[in-house]
Amino acid sequence: MSRMPQVTARELVRFLKSQGFVEDRQAGSHLTLWHAQRKISVTVPVHTGCEIGRGLAVRVLKDAGFSVEDYLRLR
């Protein structure tokens, strides 16, 4: 398994949008994205200028149905 690189919330949201997710709602600094066909929602903490921790990024990807390898291959 490859190691997850440091990513910002903007990079993670851009990847998820390219895979069919759309912005559903935002409450404070948490953006919720929705994939209508797969009926999956994921929440990404959006803090400007900060990177998301590797573990949290992996969890968001896993909840969205992707692995680290998928992210590295498709980004």
C-alpha positions as CSV (number, residue, x, y, z in Angstrom):
1,M,0.0,0.0,0.0
2,S,1.3,3.4,-0.9
3,R,1.7,6.2,1.6
4,M,-0.9,8.9,1.4
5,P,0.7,12.3,0.5
6,Q,-0.1,15.4,2.4
7,V,-3.1,17.1,0.7
8,T,-5.1,20.2,1.3
9,A,-8.9,20.3,1.5
10,R,-9.0,22.0,-1.9
11,E,-7.1,19.2,-3.5
12,L,-9.3,16.5,-1.9
13,V,-12.5,18.3,-2.9
14,R,-11.2,18.8,-6.5
15,F,-10.5,15.0,-6.7
16,L,-13.9,14.1,-5.3
17,K,-15.7,16.5,-7.7
18,S,-13.8,15.0,-10.7
19,Q,-15.2,11.6,-9.6
20,G,-18.8,12.8,-9.7
21,F,-19.4,14.3,-6.3
22,V,-21.2,17.6,-6.0
23,E,-21.4,20.2,-3.2
24,D,-24.4,19.4,-1.1
25,R,-24.1,21.8,1.8
26,Q,-21.7,23.5,4.1
27,A,-21.9,24.0,7.9
28,G,-19.1,26.2,9.2
29,S,-15.9,24.8,8.0
30,H,-17.2,21.4,7.0
31,L,-18.2,20.8,3.4
32,T,-20.5,17.9,2.5
33,L,-20.3,16.4,-0.9
34,W,-22.9,14.0,-2.4
35,H,-22.7,11.4,-5.2
36,A,-26.2,10.9,-6.5
37,Q,-25.7,7.6,-8.4
38,R,-23.9,5.8,-5.5
39,K,-26.0,7.6,-2.8
40,I,-22.8,8.4,-0.8
41,S,-22.1,11.6,1.1
42,V,-18.7,12.6,2.6
43,T,-17.7,15.5,4.7
44,V,-14.4,17.3,4.3
45,P,-13.1,19.9,6.8
46,V,-12.1,23.0,4.9
47,H,-9.6,25.1,6.7
48,T,-7.8,27.6,4.5
49,G,-4.0,27.1,4.3
50,C,-4.0,23.9,6.4
51,E,-3.3,20.4,5.2
52,I,-5.6,17.6,6.1
53,G,-3.9,14.9,8.2
54,R,-3.0,11.7,6.3
55,G,-5.3,9.5,8.4
56,L,-8.3,11.8,7.9
57,A,-7.7,12.0,4.2
58,V,-7.5,8.2,3.9
59,R,-10.8,7.9,5.9
60,V,-12.6,10.4,3.7
61,L,-11.4,8.6,0.6
62,K,-12.4,5.2,2.0
63,D,-15.9,6.6,2.9
64,A,-16.2,7.8,-0.7
65,G,-15.3,4.4,-2.0
66,F,-11.6,5.0,-3.0
67,S,-8.3,3.7,-1.9
68,V,-5.0,5.6,-1.7
69,E,-3.9,3.8,-4.9
70,D,-7.1,5.0,-6.6
71,Y,-6.4,8.6,-5.5
72,L,-2.7,8.5,-6.7
73,R,-3.7,7.0,-10.0
74,L,-6.7,9.2,-10.8
75,R,-5.6,12.6,-9.5
